[in-house]
């Protein structure tokens, strides 16, 4: 694993965590269900980033984070973000 891949994994995790924290802080102020759905979606992206970052430190964990797992987490994140736009 080269330095660029490690940097991108850490950057993805950091961005996901920042977006999750900001969205949930906004939800605590507004109590809007739409904002909560967006926060859950960003939380799924942060979870994916944590799983990818954990793969840096463990070869066994890298095998656990298969393409199917990552696609599933991305699908859930996109579904929650889409629902946050749809919900009235």
OpenMM code with the backbone's topology and positions (N, CA, C; nanometers):
from openmm import Vec3, app, unit

residues = "UNK UNK UNK UNK UNK UNK UNK UNK UNK UNK UNK UNK UNK UNK UNK UNK UNK UNK UNK UNK UNK UNK UNK UNK UNK UNK UNK UNK UNK UNK UNK UNK UNK UNK UNK UNK UNK UNK UNK UNK UNK UNK UNK UNK UNK UNK UNK UNK UNK UNK UNK UNK UNK UNK UNK UNK UNK UNK UNK UNK UNK UNK UNK UNK UNK UNK UNK UNK UNK UNK UNK UNK UNK UNK UNK UNK UNK UNK UNK UNK UNK UNK UNK UNK UNK UNK UNK UNK".split()
positions = [
    Vec3(0.0851, -0.1170, 0.0000),
    Vec3(0.0000, 0.0000, 0.0000),
    Vec3(0.0900, 0.1237, 0.0000),
    Vec3(0.0674, 0.2108, -0.0954),
    Vec3(0.1537, 0.3287, -0.1055),
    Vec3(0.0970, 0.4446, -0.0224),
    Vec3(0.1749, 0.5516, -0.0153),
    Vec3(0.1385, 0.6649, 0.0690),
    Vec3(0.0125, 0.7357, 0.0207),
    Vec3(-0.0074, 0.7409, -0.1109),
    Vec3(-0.1256, 0.8081, -0.1645),
    Vec3(-0.2542, 0.7355, -0.1233),
    Vec3(-0.2520, 0.6036, -0.1251),
    Vec3(-0.3700, 0.5270, -0.0848),
    Vec3(-0.3996, 0.5469, 0.0637),
    Vec3(-0.2967, 0.5490, 0.1451),
    Vec3(-0.3158, 0.5728, 0.2881),
    Vec3(-0.3733, 0.7120, 0.3116),
    Vec3(-0.3189, 0.8116, 0.2418),
    Vec3(-0.3694, 0.9482, 0.2560),
    Vec3(-0.5159, 0.9577, 0.2144),
    Vec3(-0.5519, 0.8958, 0.1036),
    Vec3(-0.6903, 0.9023, 0.0560),
    Vec3(-0.7868, 0.8336, 0.1517),
    Vec3(-0.7453, 0.7214, 0.2085),
    Vec3(-0.8308, 0.6523, 0.3063),
    Vec3(-0.8521, 0.7385, 0.4298),
    Vec3(-0.7456, 0.7997, 0.4799),
    Vec3(-0.7579, 0.8858, 0.5973),
    Vec3(-0.8388, 1.0112, 0.5667),
    Vec3(-0.8208, 1.0672, 0.4482),
    Vec3(-0.8966, 1.1859, 0.4087),
    Vec3(-1.0448, 1.1540, 0.3954),
    Vec3(-1.0779, 1.0388, 0.3381),
    Vec3(-1.2178, 0.9966, 0.3244),
    Vec3(-1.2821, 0.9794, 0.4616),
    Vec3(-1.2090, 0.9194, 0.5529),
    Vec3(-1.2604, 0.9011, 0.6885),
    Vec3(-1.2828, 1.0353, 0.7568),
    Vec3(-1.1849, 1.1227, 0.7467),
    Vec3(-1.1968, 1.2543, 0.8094),
    Vec3(-1.3124, 1.3350, 0.7530),
    Vec3(-1.3278, 1.3347, 0.6222),
    Vec3(-1.4373, 1.4084, 0.5601),
    Vec3(-1.5727, 1.3509, 0.6016),
    Vec3(-1.5831, 1.2192, 0.6051),
    Vec3(-1.7083, 1.1567, 0.6489),
    Vec3(-1.7422, 1.1908, 0.7929),
    Vec3(-1.6415, 1.1904, 0.8794),
    Vec3(-1.6656, 1.2234, 1.0199),
    Vec3(-1.7040, 1.3698, 1.0380),
    Vec3(-1.6383, 1.4587, 0.9649),
    Vec3(-1.6708, 1.6015, 0.9745),
    Vec3(-1.8142, 1.6267, 0.9283),
    Vec3(-1.8521, 1.5684, 0.8147),
    Vec3(-1.9882, 1.5872, 0.7649),
    Vec3(-2.0916, 1.5289, 0.8606),
    Vec3(-2.0608, 1.4152, 0.9213),
    Vec3(-2.1532, 1.3543, 1.0174),
    Vec3(-2.1712, 1.4427, 1.1399),
    Vec3(-2.0624, 1.4904, 1.1949),
    Vec3(-2.0692, 1.5737, 1.3161),
    Vec3(-2.1434, 1.7041, 1.2881),
    Vec3(-2.1135, 1.7690, 1.1761),
    Vec3(-2.1810, 1.8948, 1.1440),
    Vec3(-2.3302, 1.8748, 1.1203),
    Vec3(-2.3659, 1.7673, 1.0524),
    Vec3(-2.5072, 1.7426, 1.0249),
    Vec3(-2.5826, 1.7076, 1.1527),
    Vec3(-2.5219, 1.6267, 1.2384),
    Vec3(-2.5899, 1.5915, 1.3637),
    Vec3(-2.5981, 1.7114, 1.4581),
    Vec3(-2.4988, 1.7986, 1.4572),
    Vec3(-2.5067, 1.9213, 1.5372),
    Vec3(-2.6204, 2.0097, 1.4863),
    Vec3(-2.6378, 2.0150, 1.3562),
    Vec3(-2.7485, 2.0899, 1.2983),
    Vec3(-2.8818, 2.0266, 1.3357),
    Vec3(-2.8867, 1.8936, 1.3392),
    Vec3(-3.0106, 1.8256, 1.3769),
    Vec3(-3.0484, 1.8552, 1.5222),
    Vec3(-2.9480, 1.8602, 1.6118),
    Vec3(-2.9778, 1.8904, 1.7516),
    Vec3(-3.0393, 2.0290, 1.7670),
    Vec3(-3.0023, 2.1217, 1.6778),
    Vec3(-3.0589, 2.2569, 1.6849),
    Vec3(-3.1981, 2.2639, 1.6233),
    Vec3(-3.2203, 2.1927, 1.5128),
    Vec3(-3.3448, 2.2082, 1.4382),
    Vec3(-3.4473, 2.0993, 1.4655),
    Vec3(-3.4036, 1.9796, 1.4999),
    Vec3(-3.4900, 1.8618, 1.5207),
    Vec3(-3.5718, 1.8282, 1.3958),
    Vec3(-3.5178, 1.8563, 1.2781),
    Vec3(-3.5834, 1.8229, 1.1518),
    Vec3(-3.5487, 1.6793, 1.1128),
    Vec3(-3.6474, 1.5973, 1.0788),
    Vec3(-3.6194, 1.4585, 1.0387),
    Vec3(-3.5331, 1.4498, 0.9121),
    Vec3(-3.5470, 1.5470, 0.8229),
    Vec3(-3.4673, 1.5467, 0.7001),
    Vec3(-3.3179, 1.5577, 0.7309),
    Vec3(-3.2850, 1.6392, 0.8280),
    Vec3(-3.1443, 1.6577, 0.8643),
    Vec3(-3.0902, 1.5315, 0.9312),
    Vec3(-3.1740, 1.4652, 1.0094),
    Vec3(-3.1317, 1.3401, 1.0725),
    Vec3(-3.1035, 1.2331, 0.9674),
    Vec3(-3.1883, 1.2234, 0.8647),
    Vec3(-3.1643, 1.1263, 0.7581),
    Vec3(-3.0334, 1.1550, 0.6858),
    Vec3(-3.0052, 1.2815, 0.6626),
    Vec3(-2.8782, 1.3177, 0.6000),
    Vec3(-2.7611, 1.2826, 0.6918),
    Vec3(-2.7777, 1.3034, 0.8216),
    Vec3(-2.6731, 1.2682, 0.9174),
    Vec3(-2.6444, 1.1190, 0.9197),
    Vec3(-2.7492, 1.0390, 0.9096),
    Vec3(-2.7309, 0.8934, 0.9046),
    Vec3(-2.6583, 0.8546, 0.7756),
    Vec3(-2.6937, 0.9195, 0.6652),
    Vec3(-2.6254, 0.8927, 0.5383),
    Vec3(-2.4776, 0.9253, 0.5460),
    Vec3(-2.4449, 1.0402, 0.6027),
    Vec3(-2.3040, 1.0755, 0.6188),
    Vec3(-2.2352, 0.9832, 0.7195),
    Vec3(-2.3110, 0.9350, 0.8180),
    Vec3(-2.2556, 0.8384, 0.9125),
    Vec3(-2.2181, 0.7075, 0.8441),
    Vec3(-2.2975, 0.6661, 0.7460),
    Vec3(-2.2636, 0.5452, 0.6679),
    Vec3(-2.1340, 0.5660, 0.5910),
    Vec3(-2.1162, 0.6847, 0.5348),
    Vec3(-1.9906, 0.7134, 0.4645),
    Vec3(-1.8727, 0.7152, 0.5620),
    Vec3(-1.8950, 0.7683, 0.6810),
    Vec3(-1.7887, 0.7691, 0.7817),
    Vec3(-1.7555, 0.6263, 0.8259),
    Vec3(-1.8575, 0.5414, 0.8381),
    Vec3(-1.8352, 0.4016, 0.8741),
    Vec3(-1.7517, 0.3316, 0.7675),
    Vec3(-1.7832, 0.3586, 0.6423),
    Vec3(-1.7039, 0.3004, 0.5348),
    Vec3(-1.5585, 0.3482, 0.5424),
    Vec3(-1.5403, 0.4756, 0.5721),
    Vec3(-1.4042, 0.5283, 0.5860),
    Vec3(-1.3284, 0.4643, 0.7003),
    Vec3(-1.3968, 0.4406, 0.8118),
    Vec3(-1.3320, 0.3755, 0.9261),
    Vec3(-1.2918, 0.2332, 0.8897),
    Vec3(-1.3792, 0.1616, 0.8185),
    Vec3(-1.3450, 0.0260, 0.7766),
    Vec3(-1.2263, 0.0262, 0.6804),
    Vec3(-1.2242, 0.1202, 0.5884),
    Vec3(-1.1109, 0.1288, 0.4962),
    Vec3(-0.9820, 0.1652, 0.5684),
    Vec3(-0.9912, 0.2561, 0.6654),
    Vec3(-0.8723, 0.2964, 0.7405),
    Vec3(-0.8226, 0.1830, 0.8282),
    Vec3(-0.9127, 0.1042, 0.8845),
    Vec3(-0.8709, -0.0101, 0.9664),
    Vec3(-0.7952, -0.1113, 0.8819),
    Vec3(-0.8249, -0.1166, 0.7524),
    Vec3(-0.7530, -0.2067, 0.6630),
    Vec3(-0.6068, -0.1702, 0.6459),
    Vec3(-0.5691, -0.0482, 0.6785),
    Vec3(-0.4282, -0.0074, 0.6713),
    Vec3(-0.3465, -0.0852, 0.7741),
    Vec3(-0.4040, -0.1074, 0.8906),
    Vec3(-0.3297, -0.1636, 1.0021),
    Vec3(-0.3391, -0.3148, 1.0137),
    Vec3(-0.4355, -0.3770, 0.9459),
    Vec3(-0.4539, -0.5201, 0.9590),
    Vec3(-0.4841, -0.5829, 0.8233),
    Vec3(-0.4042, -0.6810, 0.7856),
    Vec3(-0.4262, -0.7503, 0.6589),
    Vec3(-0.5526, -0.8347, 0.6667),
    Vec3(-0.5796, -0.8950, 0.7826),
    Vec3(-0.7005, -0.9751, 0.7995),
    Vec3(-0.8259, -0.8891, 0.7862),
    Vec3(-0.8198, -0.7691, 0.8403),
    Vec3(-0.9343, -0.6791, 0.8320),
    Vec3(-0.9533, -0.6276, 0.6904),
    Vec3(-0.8449, -0.6155, 0.6165),
    Vec3(-0.8520, -0.5729, 0.4763),
    Vec3(-0.9311, -0.6746, 0.3947),
    Vec3(-0.9154, -0.8015, 0.4247),
    Vec3(-0.9905, -0.9061, 0.3543),
    Vec3(-1.1388, -0.9005, 0.3899),
    Vec3(-1.1711, -0.8555, 0.5118),
    Vec3(-1.3103, -0.8456, 0.5551),
    Vec3(-1.3845, -0.7356, 0.4791),
    Vec3(-1.3152, -0.6304, 0.4479),
    Vec3(-1.3786, -0.5179, 0.3792),
    Vec3(-1.3787, -0.5433, 0.2289),
    Vec3(-1.4661, -0.6298, 0.1875),
    Vec3(-1.4733, -0.6679, 0.0467),
    Vec3(-1.5456, -0.5598, -0.0337),
    Vec3(-1.5420, -0.5774, -0.1628),
    Vec3(-1.6107, -0.4846, -0.2518),
    Vec3(-1.7607, -0.4843, -0.2222),
    Vec3(-1.8167, -0.6007, -0.1931),
    Vec3(-1.9595, -0.6105, -0.1649),
    Vec3(-1.9969, -0.5298, -0.0403),
    Vec3(-1.9131, -0.5336, 0.0615),
    Vec3(-1.9387, -0.4562, 0.1831),
    Vec3(-1.9352, -0.3071, 0.1537),
    Vec3(-1.8353, -0.2637, 0.0776),
    Vec3(-1.8216, -0.1216, 0.0463),
    Vec3(-1.9364, -0.0720, -0.0421),
    Vec3(-1.9762, -0.1531, -0.1383),
    Vec3(-2.0883, -0.1152, -0.2247),
    Vec3(-2.2170, -0.1084, -0.1426),
    Vec3(-2.2356, -0.2014, -0.0509),
    Vec3(-2.3540, -0.1999, 0.0347),
    Vec3(-2.3599, -0.0749, 0.1216),
    Vec3(-2.2465, -0.0356, 0.1800),
    Vec3(-2.2443, 0.0854, 0.2626),
    Vec3(-2.2686, 0.2095, 0.1775),
    Vec3(-2.2113, 0.2141, 0.0580),
    Vec3(-2.2369, 0.3273, -0.0313),
    Vec3(-2.3834, 0.3338, -0.0707),
    Vec3(-2.4437, 0.2181, -0.0971),
    Vec3(-2.5853, 0.2146, -0.1321),
    Vec3(-2.6710, 0.2672, -0.0175),
    Vec3(-2.6434, 0.2234, 0.1040),
    Vec3(-2.7194, 0.2727, 0.2191),
    Vec3(-2.7008, 0.4225, 0.2387),
    Vec3(-2.5786, 0.4701, 0.2230),
    Vec3(-2.5530, 0.6135, 0.2381),
    Vec3(-2.6306, 0.6930, 0.1347),
    Vec3(-2.6271, 0.6496, 0.0096),
    Vec3(-2.6993, 0.7212, -0.0953),
    Vec3(-2.8506, 0.7142, -0.0737),
    Vec3(-2.9000, 0.6013, -0.0215),
    Vec3(-3.0426, 0.5887, 0.0049),
    Vec3(-3.0860, 0.6870, 0.1135),
    Vec3(-3.0089, 0.6972, 0.2222),
    Vec3(-3.0443, 0.7901, 0.3290),
    Vec3(-3.0331, 0.9353, 0.2825),
    Vec3(-2.9311, 0.9653, 0.2038),
    Vec3(-2.9187, 1.1030, 0.1527),
    Vec3(-3.0337, 1.1353, 0.0572),
    Vec3(-3.0740, 1.0404, -0.0237),
    Vec3(-3.1873, 1.0613, -0.1137),
    Vec3(-3.3168, 1.0783, -0.0345),
    Vec3(-3.3353, 0.9974, 0.0689),
    Vec3(-3.4548, 1.0104, 0.1518),
    Vec3(-3.4606, 1.1455, 0.2229),
    Vec3(-3.3444, 1.2000, 0.2580),
    Vec3(-3.3434, 1.3312, 0.3230),
    Vec3(-3.3900, 1.4386, 0.2267),
    Vec3(-3.3730, 1.4193, 0.0989),
    Vec3(-3.4206, 1.5153, 0.0007),
    Vec3(-3.5703, 1.4944, -0.0263),
    Vec3(-3.6137, 1.3678, -0.0283),
    Vec3(-3.7539, 1.3364, -0.0596),
    Vec3(-3.8516, 1.3688, 0.0520),
    Vec3(-3.8093, 1.3449, 0.1760),
    Vec3(-3.9008, 1.3569, 0.2901),
    Vec3(-3.9573, 1.4976, 0.3007),
    Vec3(-4.0884, 1.5056, 0.3189),
    Vec3(-4.1530, 1.6378, 0.3337),
    Vec3(-4.1911, 1.6647, 0.4758),
] * unit.nanometer
topology = app.Topology()
chain = topology.addChain("A")
for resn in residues:
    res = topology.addResidue(resn, chain)
    for name in ("N", "CA", "C"):
        topology.addAtom(name, app.Element.getBySymbol(name[0]), res)
